Every structure is written in structure tokens, then in C-alpha cells.
Amino acid sequence: MHPIPVRTMKFDVPSASDFHPLYIAGNSILSYQHTAFGLYAALVEPFVVKSLRKVLDRIRDEELRENLDRFCRQEAQHYQRHVDFNKVVLAQDYPGLEERLARLRAELEGFLGNASDRFCVGYTEGFESYTTQFALRMIDSGLYDHKRTHPAFGNLFKWHMLEEIEHRNVAFDVYQHLYGDYLYRVRMCWFTQGHMLRFQDECGMLMSRADVPRYGERCRITPRQRLQIALFPLRMRLHSMLPWYTPHRHVVPESIARLSTHFTELAESAR
């Protein structure tokens, strides 16, 4: 099997009536951050695929071209599966959520239509340089197997995080192959990661405010939790901007190979 397998996955999606917002370890901030990430992924990953497909013909290295094609196919699966789960979230009628999604959609469409290829590839690399680190930490935490994590959502995010690790080098390699401008890459890491994290924070607060009257105080995001979640990404963000940063240096635990085999066996198809 290729190191970047293209899997066709199918997950059991909870019904809207059975949905509870605290599906990650019964924790408010973790659950809302994951929900917001799923909403973001369903919009940003089509942007990522289109951005990198635009430059595919400029890739002169055949192995990198193959890896880029597989990267795009994995990302296409991600946003399709998140769309399935996001329908359950959007059925909860969160006031203001559709409007926030529309704003993100318009921003990404504006980037794709008006910004340079370097900007769009840089945005993608900034996103990937963060999500790889996030994925390694989340899988290592065991959070997706927690007894209070909903199995369907746990499997969705575990699979997504696994594939972020599998294709961790591709966006960086494409950026280096085409541009290699370190200072511009730093600028795009800061911009992209801030763009994503602000969206997650705004959506999390919006959903929490709506759910407290419906489900009780457990759904409240406290000021302390909000501060913790704001500080959590800083080390990963700074690491991604170091002059010697490269995803090729990430230490990937042996358990990732076993997890990769597990999801390949669960897939409807894999190549």
C-alpha cells in the first residue's frame, strides 16, 4: 500500500434527534472546537484541492506529482465525510452559524478567485503545518477513544487525523518546490492559522451560547477554558514558523502504522 492511501470511507452518522453537542469526552470546549473544525474542513478542503490542482502541471518531480494527487484525493474524502456529519450539526438551528459559514465561504472563494497561486499554496501549507502537529497530539491523547466520546465522531476525527499525518509532507514539499520563500511561508502560517482559529473560536462561542439553555451549564465555555484553548496552539504555531521547520522531521509513533492498517481494512476501497 502506498504511504498515502486513498480510502473511500463510510461512517455511521448519528441522527439529528440523537445528537448531543458534547460528543468529545463530554467536554464543552473540546467538543465545540472539533465541531467548528469539521465545519471549517468542509469549506477549506475544497479550496485546498482546487488550489493545489491548479499548480499540479508545474510540479516537475514525478513522485511529488503522485503524492500531490493522492493528497488531493484524501482531502476530497475528508470534506465529503464532514459534510455528512455537519448536516447533523446544522439541523440544530444555531442562530448565526449559517451566516458565519457564509462569510468563511465567501472569504475562501475570494482567495481562490483573486489571490495568487503562491498565496493559495501558502495558505494550504500554513493549514497543513498546524494540522499535522494537532493530529499527532490528538491521536496520542487517546481522546477519540475516551469512554464519553461518541464512537461515530471519534472514528471520523481519528481517521481524518490519521490521514493528516500520512500526507503531512506534501503541501510543504509543493511550496518548497515552487516557491521556497521562507519569510512568505512564515507570513502565510501566521495568517492561515489565525484565520482558522478565529473561526473556530467564534463558532464555538456561538454554539455554546445556544446550547446552555437547551442542555444546561455543562455546555458553557468558561473564560478559563477559552484562555486555555487560545494558548494551546501557540507552541505548534511557532514551531511551524521556525527556519528549520520541516514536517519530514516529525516523529511518527509506530501506532500510526497500525491505525493506518485498521482504517484501510474498514474502507470500502483503498489504493
C-alpha positions, 0 to 999 in steps of 0.5 A: 500500500502506498504511504498515502492511501486513498480510502473511500470511507463510510461512517455511521452518522448519528441522527439529528434527534440523537445528537448531543453537542458534547460528543468529545469526552463530554467536554464543552470546549473540546467538543465545540472546537472539533465541531467548528473544525469539521465545519471549517474542513468542509469549506477549506478542503475544497479550496485546498484541492482546487488550489493545489490542482491548479499548480499540479502541471508545474510540479516537475518531480514525478513522485511529488506529482503522485503524492500531490494527487493522492493528497488531493484525493484524501482531502476530497474524502475528508470534506465529503465525510464532514459534510455528512456529519455537519448536516447533523450539526446544522439541523440544530438551528444555531442562530448565526452559524449559517451566516458565519459559514457564509462569510468563511465561504465567501472569504475562501472563494475570494482567495481562490478567485483573486489571490495568487497561486503562491498565496493559495499554496501558502495558505494550504501549507500554513493549514497543513503545518498546524494540522499535522502537529494537532493530529499527532497530539490528538491521536496520542491523547487517546481522546477519540477513544475516551469512554464519553466520546461518541464512537461515530465522531471519534472514528471520523476525527481519528481517521481524518487525523490519521490521514493528516499525518500520512500526507503531512509532507506534501503541501510543504514539499509543493511550496518548497518546490515552487516557491521556497520563500521562507519569510512568505511561508512564515507570513502565510502560517501566521495568517492561515492559522489565525484565520482558522482559529478565529473561526473556530473560536467564534463558532464555538462561542456561538454554539455554546451560547445556544446550547446552555439553555437547551442542555444546561451549564455543562455546555458553557465555555468558561473564560478559563477554558477559552484562555486555555484553548487560545494558548494551546496552539501557540507552541505548534504555531511557532514551531511551524514558523521556525527556519528549520521547520520541516514536517519530514522531521516529525516523529511518527509513533509506530501506532500510526502504522497500525491505525493506518492498517485498521482504517484501510481494512474498514474502507470500502476501497483503498489504493 
